[in-house]
Amino acid sequence: MKVAVWDTYVKRTDGKTMHFDILVPADTIESKVIAFGKVYLLRKRLASTTLSSKECRFCHMENAPDTVIQGIAQNGFDILEMENCN
């Protein structure tokens, strides 16, 4: 399965910057990707953090491993946490 990788940087309330990728089916529109990012931030209890097209940008397409495909099947998206996500 080909997925689109959206590179995302979000400023936390403590001043640190979260870096994570939002992985979605290749044909997902930008507004849906942003909505998925907001769902992720809510799950992390960071609802007050701003997320828009300034923080979230299409990066590239790649073939997804099985774990990502499973995450997308369950949630519509998957997240790859990179920095300051905990």
C-alpha positions, 0 to 999 in steps of 0.5 A: 500500500502506498501512503502519503507522509505528512511531516508535522512540527507542533509547538507544545505548551511547554515550548518544546516542538513535537515532530511526528509524521502523519501517514495516510492513504495516498489520496487523502486530502489535506484537510483530512490529514489535519483533522487526523493530526488533531485527533492524535493531539487530543489523544496525547491531551494536547488539544490546545496546540495549534495544527494547520497547514503551516505545521503539517506539510506533505513530504513524500510517498512510500510503501507502508509496512504491515504495522502502518497498514493495520493502523490505517485500517483501524483509524484511517491514519497512523502516526510515526513519533519522532521527537518530543511526543511523550 
